[in-house]
C-alpha cells in the first residue's frame, strides 16, 4: 500500500532529547507530549518502497515492549522478500492485470508473521547487493521484467518460481531456513512462535462510505495486492479508536496520503490549513489583501505559526478518495498524543526515513484534522477498540 522513500539514518529517543524536543519552536509549533508509548528507534527504509514493512514491524515491536517481552529489532527485508514471492505468484496467475511493485500493506506484514514467521534483523539484513543502505531500484526493475517475461511465455513452466527465487536470493541473500539468536537455534516459524503474539488480535480499520459501515471490505488501492480486509467505521469512530488505543497503552500503525502541501516533514508537522479562514488574518491587513491567492497560500504554508485547519467531514474525506486526491502513499506508526501551544490535538508519529532532514529526528506531529482527512487505514490490537464500537464490528 505504501511506497514513500527518503534517505536518512537511525535514531533513539532519550528522556533528555524528548524534553528538548517538546520546546522546539522552529516551525512555529510547540508541542507538549501528553502521552508517549514505548517504541523502538526510528529506522531508514532508504531507497526501497517498504514503509509498510517498517511501520508494520515497528507496531509489532511496540506490542512486544507493551507485553514486557523486551526490545526486538525485526527484519523488514524478511517480510519484503516473503511478499515478493506472493506478489509474483498472484501477478503471473492473473496475467499481469494487478499491480506488481515493492509496495505493500499492513495486512502483508500480518500474513507473513502468521504463515512464514519472522527473523531478527541480525539474522537477515536483506542487503546482499554490496551496499550499506536499502536500495531496491534495480531489484524492483529486475523482478518486474522477469514476471512480465514469464507471462509472455503463455504457459507456466516448473522453473519460473525457482528462477524468481534465485533473483531474490541474489539481492536479499539466501532465505534464512535456520539461524541462531542469543544462543538459541530457530526457524522463522519457531522464532515467531517464541514471541508469543496472537496474530488474531490484530485488525485493520478504515472509514469510507462506498461500503457499508461495520462490515469488512477490501480497500481498492493498487498496493493491496493481497486483498486484505479492513473493517469500516465512521470517521468519528476511527479517531475514537486511535485515541482510546493510545490512552490504553496500544500504539497504532497508520497508513496515509502524504501528498498534501500541509505535510511538511522537514518542519516536523502535518496539518490541513483552511486557506479561506487563514486568509482573513495575517500580519498587515492592507498588505495581505493585496497578495494574490497563490501568494497568500504560500505565506500560510510557511507554517511559521499555528494555522486554522479545514473542518473534515465524512463527505469531504470520501470525495478526496474518489477523486484520487487521497492515495496510498505511506505507512507510519502513531506512538503518542500531544497538544500544540493553542491546545490543538496532534499525534506523535514515528517515520522510517531515518533521523536526518526533520525537526524531530525521525518523528513528527500530525494534526487530528490531517488524520481525519488522509488516513487510508490503521492496524490496531482489537483489544484497544472501545466496547461500543467493537460490538458493532462483531469482533
Secondary structure, DSSP 4 states (H G I P E B T S, - for coil): -B--------B---HHHHHHHHT--TTS---EEEEE---PPB-B--BSS-HHHHHHHHHHHHHHHHTT-----B-HHHHHHHHHHHHHHHHHHTTT-S--SS-B-HHHHHHHHHHT---BGGG-----SS-SS-B-HHHHHHHHHHHHHHHHTSS--TTHHHHHHHHHHHHH-S--SSEEETTEEE-HHHHHHHHT--GGGEEEEE--SSS-TTSEEE---TT-TT--EEEE--HHHHHHHHHHHHHHT--EEEEE---STTEEGGGTEE--B-HHHHTT--SSHHHHHTS-HHHHHHHHTT-SS---BPPP-HHHHHHHHHTT-S---EEEEEEEEEE-TT--EEEEEE-SB-STTSTBTTEEEEEHHHHHHHEEEEEEEGGGS-HHHHHHHT-
